[in-house]
Amino acid sequence: MERKTILIIEDDPDDVDLTLRAFKKNNISNEVVVARDGAEGIDYLFGTGTYEGRDTTILPVFVLLDLNLPRIDGLEVLRRIREDERTKFLPVVILTSSNEEQDVVNGYRLGANSYIRKPVDFNQFSETVNQLGLYWLILNEPLPDSTMPGRQNR
């Protein structure tokens, strides 16, 4: 069985490190691709820029998306994911420190599958990441590849 990739779109190196440590602590050994801003995340998903030539039929099993990103903000990344036929059903979890009610509303309006505020405490953060991993990697039933011609979830 192939390992399923997780895409993290996050510009804060400390939050990336915390997420990776939490994955390791909770034995989530999936390949993780980290995009440091919204533009890099878009490039990865659509095989442009630095990721020119990447096999875009292979999508991550889910995306962890921060909202406050340089170059292209998280809500715009989400909008682009949802408007493209290749990625419109890709699970996207907003994981952010934003406390703005409007960000929650906009995130769901644009098609986020979940909106989670980042816990400040590492143990709580680790447990949150563990629950995300259990749900999206084990419990959630993804769309069958056969429903999306030319697409593979790995």
C-alpha positions in Angstrom: 0.0 0.0 0.0 1.3 3.4 -0.9 1.8 6.1 1.7 -0.6 8.9 1.6 0.9 12.4 1.4 -0.2 15.3 3.6 0.2 18.8 2.4 0.9 21.5 5.0 0.6 25.1 3.8 2.1 27.1 6.6 4.6 30.0 6.8 5.5 29.9 10.5 8.5 27.5 10.9 7.6 27.0 14.6 4.1 25.8 13.7 5.5 23.5 11.0 8.0 22.0 13.5 5.2 21.6 16.1 3.0 19.8 13.5 5.8 17.5 12.3 6.7 16.7 16.0 3.1 16.0 16.7 2.9 13.7 13.7 6.0 11.9 14.9 4.8 11.6 18.5 1.5 10.1 17.3 3.2 7.7 14.8 1.8 9.4 11.8 4.5 8.5 9.3 3.0 9.8 6.1 5.0 11.7 3.6 4.6 15.4 4.4 5.1 18.2 1.9 5.4 21.7 3.3 4.6 24.8 1.3 5.8 27.9 3.0 3.3 30.3 1.5 0.0 30.2 -0.5 1.7 30.5 -3.9 3.9 27.5 -3.2 0.9 25.5 -2.1 -0.9 26.3 -5.3 2.3 25.4 -7.3 2.5 22.0 -5.6 -1.2 21.2 -6.2 -1.2 22.3 -9.8 2.3 21.4 -10.9 3.5 24.9 -11.6 6.5 27.0 -10.6 9.0 25.0 -8.5 6.8 21.9 -8.9 6.6 22.1 -12.7 6.2 18.6 -14.1 5.0 17.1 -10.8 2.4 14.4 -11.4 -0.7 16.3 -10.5 -2.9 13.2 -10.6 -1.4 12.3 -7.3 -3.0 14.5 -4.7 -2.4 14.6 -1.0 -4.9 12.8 1.2 -5.7 16.1 2.9 -4.4 19.7 3.2 -3.6 21.5 6.5 -4.1 25.2 5.5 -3.1 28.3 7.5 -5.0 31.4 6.7 -2.4 34.1 7.3 0.0 33.4 4.5 2.3 35.5 2.5 1.9 36.0 -1.3 -1.5 34.3 -1.5 -3.6 34.1 1.7 -5.3 30.9 2.8 -8.8 31.8 1.8 -7.7 32.5 -1.8 -5.8 29.2 -1.8 -9.0 27.5 -0.7 -11.0 29.3 -3.4 -8.6 28.1 -6.1 -8.7 24.6 -4.8 -12.5 24.5 -4.9 -12.8 26.1 -8.3 -10.6 23.5 -10.1 -12.1 20.2 -11.2 -8.9 18.3 -10.2 -9.0 19.5 -6.6 -12.5 20.5 -5.8 -13.1 17.5 -3.6 -9.7 17.5 -1.9 -10.2 17.6 1.9 -8.9 20.9 3.3 -8.6 21.5 7.0 -8.0 25.1 8.0 -5.6 25.0 11.0 -5.0 28.6 12.1 -4.5 30.9 15.0 -7.2 33.3 13.7 -9.9 34.1 16.2 -11.9 36.1 13.6 -15.5 34.9 13.3 -15.5 36.1 9.7 -12.6 33.8 8.9 -14.6 30.8 10.1 -17.6 31.9 8.0 -15.5 32.6 4.9 -13.6 29.3 5.3 -16.8 27.2 5.4 -18.4 29.4 2.7 -15.4 28.6 0.4 -15.6 24.9 1.1 -13.3 24.1 4.0 -14.0 20.6 5.4 -13.0 21.7 8.9 -11.9 24.8 10.7 -9.6 24.3 13.8 -8.0 26.9 15.9 -4.4 26.0 16.8 -4.0 25.2 20.5 -1.2 27.1 22.1 -0.1 24.3 24.4 2.0 21.6 22.7 0.2 18.7 24.3 -3.2 20.0 23.2 -1.7 20.8 19.8 -0.3 17.2 19.6 -3.6 15.7 20.5 -5.4 17.9 17.9 -3.0 16.7 15.2 -3.4 13.1 16.4 -7.2 13.4 16.1 -6.8 15.0 12.6 -4.6 12.2 11.5 -6.9 9.5 12.8 -9.9 11.0 11.2 -8.5 11.9 7.7 -6.1 9.0 7.3 -8.1 6.2 8.9 -11.7 6.9 9.6 -12.7 9.2 6.7 -13.9 7.4 3.5 -12.4 9.3 0.6 -14.0 9.6 -2.8 -13.1 6.5 -4.9 -10.4 7.3 -7.5 -12.7 5.9 -10.1 -15.1 8.9 -9.6 -12.4 11.3 -10.6 -10.8 10.3 -13.9 -7.0 10.5 -13.9 -6.8 11.3 -10.2 -5.1 9.3 -7.4 -5.1 9.9 -3.7 -1.8 8.8 -2.1 
